[in-house]
Amino acid sequence: MAVRPPRLPPLPALRDFINIYQLKAKKQLSQNYLMDMNLSRKLVKSAGHLEGATVLEVGPGPGGITRAILERNCRRLDVVEIDDRFLPALELLAEASVGRMSVHNEDVMKFDVGKLWEEA
């Protein structure tokens, strides 16, 4: 029998996050928000088996794909986001994930991915 992944506690909808924190996409950062959770889930499902995996997400923005990854019951999720406007939403998501998610507010081009694997 398959083990169901732990459900995240109720969180504001993505649209609410964007409205609450006034998150307008920045063209210079090539930002686009994927608002449809069904599409996010399909995208993450196409990545294959994530249960028990360690996942690195670059540029999670407001966290739509992040939520879908957490729903797939990964063991650990590290997100790297340069835009600090998203930190409140991502930190809330990290708290809700009960220790499975870490947020790194850095430029991924300068981020030392090796330090994540040392910790794993």
Summary of the structure (lengths in Angstrom):
residues: 120
radius of gyration: 14.0
end to end distance: 27.7
largest distance: 47.3
contacts: 299
relative contact order: 0.18
helix: 38%
strand: 12%
